[in-house]
Amino acid sequence: MMRKTRWQVAPFHAEAAEQLAQDLRLPRVIASILVERGLATPDAAQAFLHPSVEQLHDPLLMPGMDRAVARLQRALAAREQILIYGDYDVDGVTSTAMLVRALSALGAQVNWHIPHRVRDGYGLNQAAIRQVAAAGAKVVLTVDTGISAHAPVALARELGMDVIISDHHEPPPELPDALAILNPKLPGSPYPFKELAGVGVAFKLLTALVRAQSPAHEASMQRRFLDFVALGTIADVAPLVDENRVLARLGLEQLQKTRSVGLRALMTVAGLGNRPLNTHDVGFGLGPRLNAGGRLDTAKHALQLLLTKDDDEARRLATQLEVINRERQDEEAAIVDEARARLGFDFDRREFAIVLASPAWHVGVVGIAASRIVDAYHRPTILLCLEGDEARGSGRSIEPFHLYDALAECKDLLTRFGGHRQAAGMTLPAAAVDEFRRRFAEIAAARLTADDLIPTTRVDAELAPAELTEELLFELERLAPFGLGNPRPVFGLRGVALPKVSTVGGGKHLKLRVKAGDHHYDAMWWRSGEFLPALENTRRADLAFTPEFNDFGGYRAIQLNVRDVQPLGGALV
């Protein structure tokens, strides 16, 4: 069966688009997309198309920045040990590696600690705080974590350590008693951009510190670490607008000429060497490999890869992460298959949320598996790992549903939780899972409507077949990098012929032959093999897709990545 979907076609802003196209010599389709995304003036469009470091905001606008910089300067002067306390995902690992390398270059006595996902769980823990205090740390600087760590921060202060928190997660109503808290989401913060990733916040701190400590090196420091910042920002699915767009765009360019032997080795094992990289390469190539260790075992291999200066060690670590990532893929597939088998293929399920639990699932993989379930069923989804008397898991959400706020309404059932609007983690007693499932479903039913559960494909522009050209694809790349907040434009073609539809990848994916006007295209619809019975007898349909170049075999052709297929007669909105 086909799942129910709908299209939302963006309006064509004829007059504004024509003017912008004329002013900047752009194709009308590109100009219309810019106008629709709020970039209707030549100045705004030019700033978007040509990001630069001059567009970055002053780090001293972030509350607490002056105190954090002053304390780190005292630590540098007194040769006190600074402990970077990171997180085990790509955002946390890149943040930790960047600060360890940069502070070391400034002459700091610096060490690092990243918790073990399974043994320690997320965030600061008191055992680690006692350990680093015994090792002589005087300053604990958190990256991508710490905003809710009241007890560990209080313990650190008791043990004579100052704590600087740099984080980007949602702040709780009451903040830890740290020396300084850097988070653009703090209530009342005048910082202009709220959506920095953890590595972005750490980059702001580093910029402010170098400006105060060695101002002549500020620009070179920024260039040196933009590759790490882009990697963490893109992998954490931060919105690629405002500062994040600048950091991602310039960082991707820096990644091509990175000085990190570890990143070069990782690009080699991922098959990404010797060509320009994009957000897809980071999100599906480099990011998962760096994440794999922290998901299944320990993130120290990924961190060591980013810290090493030895080519042989870099190759060994990159190969090790490649092996672990394959294990992660197998774990993920098993979880998704079991979850979908329990749910069935009823894409019009009446429930407003999905909460599943199993003792067989790995806590480090359920988050990405939950994303796959959301993609398939378009409902807020939480997958829990049952471990004795405890359940730990991760959730992913859909745009209309604020996952963190929903968890906050269930906080009496939760031992701990944290996260964002569309991604969060939680721990609760195993005995509370059924009640949590019931309560969470009630909250979802109260906040969502039936229409919210129908996946919406936003189509940026409908094309005539003659408009789908190589020139259009070249112009599209000027809008990159693509991601949350700046998605790759989706186009629509009406009434295309489908002379052939088949499955590939063991039945997991659909391959379509598409005829539009006088042109034929190959098209792929990933993870949609179950729709073959509904489409194999369809001769004409409306197609939503993103185009890309396929250079296989030395021959360049336009390939379509399908977002939605609606057999003619289906309802379009």
N, C-alpha and C positions, 0 to 999 in steps of 0.2 A: 504493500500500500504506500501511497505518497503521503507525506505529512502535509498538513495544511500550512501554507505560507502566504505572505502577501508582499507586494512591492510598494515602496514609497518612492515615487519618482520626484526628484528635485525639480523645482520650477526652472525654466530657462529665463534668465534675466536679460532679455534681448537688448534693451537700450544700454544698460550698464555694461554688459559683456562686450557689446560692439565697441563702446568707447574705450574700455580697458584693453581690448584686443588691438585697437588702433594705436593707443598710447604706447604699449609695450611690445607691439608686433608679435602678438600671440595668436594661436588658433582660437576661434570663437569658443570651442568646447572647453579649452583650458581656462580661458577668461571667465566663462560662466561658472566653472567650478570654484575659481578664486572668489568670485563675487558671492556665491552661495556660502562659502566658508568665512565670510565677513571681511574679505580683503578686496574691497571694491575700489579703493583709491590707488593711484599709481605708487604713492609712497608706501602704503601698507603692503601692496603686492611686491614691490621691490625688496622691502625688508624681509619678507617671507622667502622670496626666491634667492636672496643673497644674504644668508645669516652670517654674522661675524661676532667676534668676542666683544666688540663694542656694545652689542645688544644685551650683554649680561648685566644683571643688577648688582648694585654695591652690596657686598656681603655684610657690611656693618649695619645695614638696615634690619638685619635679623636680630631680634632681642637676645641678649646673652652673649653675643659674639665678642664684644669688647672684653668681658670677664674671661671668656674661654681663651682668647688670645693672650691676655696678660698672664694667665696662670701657666700656659704652655711656655711663654717666654721665660718665666721664672724657673720652670723646670729645665729648660735648655741652659740657662745661666748657671744653675746649681748642679747640673749633671744628674738630676733626679731621674729615676726610672719611670717611663711612661708606658702604660699597658693599654694596647688597643684591643678592645673587647668587641669582636665582630659577630656576624651571623653566618649560618652555613649555606646560604643561597648565593647566587652570583652577585647580587647587590652587596651583600655583606662581605663576600670574599674580595671583590674588587676594591671596596672601600678600605678594608683592612690592609691589603697589599699596597694600595696607593699611599696611605698614611705611614706605614712602616718604612717604605722606600724613601718618601719625602722627608720624614722626620730624621731618618738616619743620615740623609744628605745634609741636613741642617746641623748635624752633630749631636743629636739626641741619643740618650740611652733608652732604647725602645724595644719592647717585646710584644707578643700578641697572644690572644686566647680566643678560640672559637669553640663553642659547646658542641658536644656530640648529640645529634638529633635524637637518637633512641635513648641513650643513657641519661642525658641531661635535659632534653626538651629545649624549647625555645627560650632565648633571652638570658639575662643575667641570673645566676643562681648563687646561693650563699656559699656552697662548697667551693666554687671557683673563686669567689671573692676572698675567702680565707687563704686559698692556695696562692693567689697572686700577691696578697699582702705579706705572706711568709717569704715570698721570693724577693721582696723589697720594693714593690711598686709604690710610688707616691701619688701618681695621677692615673686614674682609670678613665679612658676616653672611649665611650661606646660609639659604634657606628651601625646604623640600620637597626638599632634595638635600644631598649632601656626606658622608653617613655612611660611604662607602667611598672617599673621595677622598684617599688617602694621599699620593701624589706632589704633586698641586696644593697641598695644605695645607702640606706640607714646603717647597715652593717659596715660598709666600706668607710663611712665617716667615723664610726666607732673605732675602727682599726687604723685610723690616722691617714686615710687616703681621701683626696679630693676627686669628685666624680664630675666629668663633663659628658653630658648626654647629647649625642647628635643622632637624630632619628627623624623619620618622616611618617610614621604611623599615626593613627588617630589618637590624640591626647585624651586621657581619662579626665573626669571632672577634677580630681585632685592629683597634682603632679608630685613626683619624687622630690626629696629635699637634696637636690644636687647643687654643686657650685654654679653650674650654668647648664641651661637646656636650650639646645638649638633645634628648632622644629618650625618650619614655616607655617604649620597649621595651628600653632598656639593661638588661643583666643586673643584678639586684639593686636596680633602681630601686624606691623606695617609692611612686612616684606611683601613685595608686589606679586610674587608667584608662589602659589601654595602647593604645587604638585611635583616638586623635586623628588627624585628617588633618594634613597639613603646615601648613595655615592655622590649625588649632587650636593647634599647638605655637607658631606665631608669635604668635597671639593671647595665649597664656599669657605669652610673653616681654614683649609689649607691656603686658599688665596689670601684671606685676611692675615694669616700668620706670616706668610712670606712677604706680604706688603709691609708689615710692621718690622719684620726681622731683617729682610734683605730685599728692599723694594726694587732694586735693579734686576732681580731675577724673577719677578712676578710673571712676566709674559712667557719666558722660557719654561717656567714651571707649569703654567697652564697648558702649553703645547705638549709638554712631555707626558702629561697624564690624561689628556683628552681621550686616548684610546681606552683606558680603564673606565673612565666616566661614561663613555658611550656604551660600552659593554654592559655595565651594571644598569644603566638607565633603560636600555632597550630590553634586556633580559627580564627586568622587573615589570615590564609592561606599563611604564609610566607614560602619561599622555605626552605625545611628541609635539607640543606646542610651546610657545614662548621660549623660556630658557632651555627646556629640554630639547627643543628642536635644534637650537644652536649647538648644544653639547653633543647631540647625536650626529648631526650633519658633519661638524668639524671633527668629531671623534672618529667617525667612519673613515674619513680621509686620513687621519693620523694612524688608524689601524693598518692601513696599507703599507705604511713605512715604520711600523712599530719598532722600538728599540728592545722590546721584551722578547728574549729568546724563547720564553715559555709560550707566549701567544703565537709566535711564528711556528713553533712545533705543533701547537694545537690546530692551527689553520692547515698544516700539512696533513695531519691524521684525519681531519674533517673534509679533506679534498677541496679546500678553499684557497689554495695558494695562487699567486700570480694573476689575480683579477680583482677589480673593484668589489668591495663588499657592500651588502645592503642589510636592512633590518631583518629580512628573512634569514640571511646567513647567520646573523647573531642569534636570533630567536630560536632557530631550529638546527643550527650547526654548532656554534661555539657555546652558547648558553647551556644547552642540555648536557654537554660533556663536562663543563665546569660544575654544573649542579649535581651530576650523578653521584659523586663521592659523598657529598653531604646528604643526599637522599637515602643511600643504602648503607653508608658506613660513616666516614669522617670526611670533612671538608679540607683537612690539612693537605691532602695531595694537590687539590686545586690551588690552595694558597701558596704552597711551595713552588708550584709551577709558575705562578705570577711573580714570585720572589727570586727564583734562581737566575744566575748569570752563566750557568754552565750548560753548553749545548747538549752534552750527553745526558745529563740529568733531566733536561727539558724533554728530550725525546722519550726517555723512560717514563716520566710522569704522564706525558700526553698519551702514550700508548696504554698506560694503566687506566687512565680515565676513559679511553675509548672502550676498553673491555668492560669496565664498570657500567658505562652507559648502555651497552648492549644488554647487560643484566637488568638494568632499570627498564629498558623497553619491554623486555619479557615480563617483568613484574607488572608493569602498567597494562599490557595487553591482557594479562590474566585477570586483573581486577576489573577492567572494563567489560570483558566478556562475561564474567560472573554477574556483575551489576546489571548488564543489559539482559542477561538470561532471566534474572529475577524480575525485571521490569517488563519483559516482553517487548514487542515491537508496536505497541499501541501508542503512537505519537500524539494521540488526542486524549491522553490520560486526564482524568478529572482532578487529580491532586494538584495543588498549587506549589508543592515543594517535594523534594525527594531527600529522605534520610535513610541511609543503609549502613549496616554494621556487620563486621565479620572478624573472627579471630585469625583468619588466614591472610589478611591484607597487611602490607608493609606501610608503616606510618609515613615513611619518607616519599611514598609514591601516590598516596591517595589524593593529594591536591591536584596533580596533573590529570589523574584519572577522573576526578570530579569535573574538570574542565571538559573532558570528552563527553561525559554524560550531559552536561549543560548544552553542549553543541548538538547532541542528538535529540534531547527532550525539551529544551528551552524552559527549564524550571530551576529555581535555586536548588543546589544540590550539596549535601554534606555526606561525606563518606568517613566512617569511623572504624578504627582498629581496636578490637577488644583485646586487652592484655590483662588477664586476671580480673582484678576488681576495678580496673580503670579503662576508660575509652578515650582514645586520642585521635583527632582527625583534622580534616581540612574541608573548607567549603568554597564554592564558587557560585556566582550569582548572575542574574540578567540585569540589564540596565535599569529597569524601573524599581528594583528591589535593593535596598541598602542592607547588605549582609551584616555589617558590624552593628548597626543600630538594632537589627532583629536579635542578634546575640545578646546585646545589652539588656533586652527585655527578658531574656532567659538567664540572667546572670546568677540568680539564686540556685540554678541547677548546675552551673559550671564551676569547675575548680579554677580555671583561668581561660582567658580568650584574648584575642587581639587581631588587628588586621585593618582592612579597608572596606570601601563600599562594595567591591565585587570579589574580594578574596579575604579569607580569614582562617585562623586556626583555633582550635579549642580542645580542652581537656575536661572530662566530667566522670563521675562514678559510673561504672557499667550498669549499676542498678537504676540509674536515672535516664538511660537511653530511651526507653519507651515513652516516658513522660516528656522528655525533650523533643522527641519526634512529634508527639501530639501537639505540644505548645508551639513549636516552630511552624508546623503546618497551619495552625490557627492564625498565627501572625501573618504568614504568607497569604492566606485566604482573605484576611482583612485588608491587606495592602495592595493586592494585585487583582486585576480583572481578568475575565476570560480572554479579552483581546490581548492582554499583556503576554499571554502564554503562546500566542501565535508568532512564530519568528517573522521578523520584518527584514526584508532585504532593501536597503536603501540604494537606489539607482541614481547615480550622479547625473547621468545624461543618457538619453536614447540616441542611438546612432543610426544613420542610414548606412547600408553596407559599404558604400563608397568612402565613408569617413573613417573606416577602420584601416589605417595606413601605418607604415613604418614611421612616417613623420610624426604621427600622433603619439606613438610609443616613445620616441625620443623626447618629445615635449613633456610627456608625463613624468619623466625622470626629474624634471626641474622642480616638481612638487615634493619629491622625496626629501628626507626619509619618511616612510609611511609607518603608521602604527596607531595606537589608541589616540584619539583626538585629531589625527590627520590620516584617516584610512586611505588605503590605495583606492582610487576612484573605481567605481563599479559602473559598467555600461550595460545598456539593454539593447537587444536586437529583437524585433518583432517578426514572428512568422517564419523563423528559419526552418529549413528542412533537416531532418535527422535520418539520413539514409542508413546509418549503422550505429547501434548502441551495444556495447559489450562490457564485460567485467575484466579487470586485471588485478594483479596482486592477490591471487587466491580468492577472488570474489569480493575483496574489500572496496575496490574503487571502480568507478565507471569511466569508460573511455567512449567518447562520442565523436562521430564524424558529422560536421556541421556544414551546411551549404547556405550561405547568405548572399543573395544576389548572384553574381557570377563567380564568387570566391568560395573555396572549400577550406575548412580549418579542422585541425585536430583539437579536441577539447578534453579536459580531465575534470571529473567531479570526485574529489577525494572523499574517502570514508562514506560513500553513498551507494555501495554495491547492492544494498537491499532494495533499492528503487528500480532495479533492472526489470522485474515483472511489470511494473507500471509504465515503463517507458519503451520496452522493446517493440511494442506495436504502435508507438506514437510516430507519426510521420512529420508533423509540424508542431512547433512550440515557440513560446517566448523564452528568451535566454538572457539571464543576468550573469555577467562574467567580468573578470579582469584580464586584460591581454598582456602577454609577455613574449619575448623573443625566445625561440628554441633554436640553438645553434648546433644541434646534434649532427655529427658526421660532416662538419664543415659547411653545412647548408643552413642558411638562416630562414626561418619561417615564423609567422605569428601563430602562437598557441593561445587558446582560451582556457583560463581557469574558471570553472563554472561555480557560481554562487547559488543559483537557483534555476530550475527548469519548470515551466508551467505549460503543460499541454494545452493547445488552443481550446478555449472554452472555459479555462480556469478563471477564477475571479482575480482581477488586479485592482489594487487600490491606488 
